[in-house]
Amino acid sequence: MKNEKVDLKSKVEEWLTKEGYSLEFYVATQFKKSKFLVKQGVHVRDNSSDLVREIDVLATNDLVVNDHTIRIEHVIECKWSKDKPWVIFTSDNSIHPAACITQSFGSILGRTLLWHMAGNEGLYDTSYFNSPHNAGFAGRQALSNGKDLFYNAIQSITSVTELRARSHDSSNAPFTLPKLAAIVFPVIVVDSELYEANYDEENDKVMLKETNHVRLHWKGSETWKLHSTVDIVTKSYIGEFSNLRKNELLILQNNLAKALGNTIECFKERSLEKLNNKDAPRDFSGLPAILQEISQIEMMNKNASQ
């Protein structure tokens, strides 16, 4: 009987590992060590379908500025795939860092601040917004003939990240400046080998290179019309990755705080005259929602004074 219990326990432990639960705890621990506030099993609701989605690990850091909160979040999905490596297809698929900044996931106020600081070249080389020359555009779980785990994972992480960003805007009334600016970064952590696959034109061959981190600019999201920039990181690299994010956090927060200050000033004056931003290739036209509101109020005031 004792041997049977030991055998059952071993099977449960193996099941926990293959289901990715051990990986979730490990990833949560690494981000805690990097001074992020970490939660596991966080749920977000899709109000359009009334479905609830789960986030494996949520790593957060807050900064309070002028009675507002700037929140940096990492939405992390964990995948065990020891027997089947992940292969990410890369090419000259980079986008301008300004576009990477502006097209990142965020709340309404968060995306306004991202738009505002897109021309800040001091952010271009950070791990939050850089765009490698050979960026990923698609991928697969190797040696797999069944369901495409990569496609399911990338759809899942982009959808839940968009939901998480949108969840911060549920109580915002028109013509009021939200108190929370959230920027949300999607990350997939794989407990497997990770390869880049890149086409070598000279040899007419797809070349494989083992790596521990690939940045993906994906255009296939069902919920996000812009580029979805997703970091795919191996378990062996996640500690270094979380430390890198911690070390660059102050740079990001300082720039967001400056953008917030300028946005508050424009909002108080109901005018974009003092909008302090640089031109940059954002890859889409138009102003974010909050600046559109300010512009509308400014136009109404001008018309009323005539």
Disulfide bonds with the S-S distance in Angstrom:
none
